[in-house]
């Protein structure tokens, strides 16, 4: 997991910019640019979204006691 964390953070930071650009190309009637960028944006967005939910579930639903014990007072 520690190897994937920096990649996940970079991808999560890039998703809003990619999504805005994808929407812009779609709204301004530039279908070739929109489709080309959407082919790259959608899998990145899906990966970030799914791993975010998995991390939340693991931290707060599956192992809530472990998260509470590691808090620094």
Number of C-alpha atoms within 10 A of each C-alpha: 6 6 7 8 10 11 12 17 11 11 17 17 12 14 18 13 12 19 16 11 17 23 14 14 19 16 11 9 10 12 13 11 14 19 14 12 17 20 11 12 21 15 11 17 18 12 13 20 13 11 12 14 11 12 12 12 13 13 15 13 12 11 11 12 11 11 12 11 8 8 7 5 3
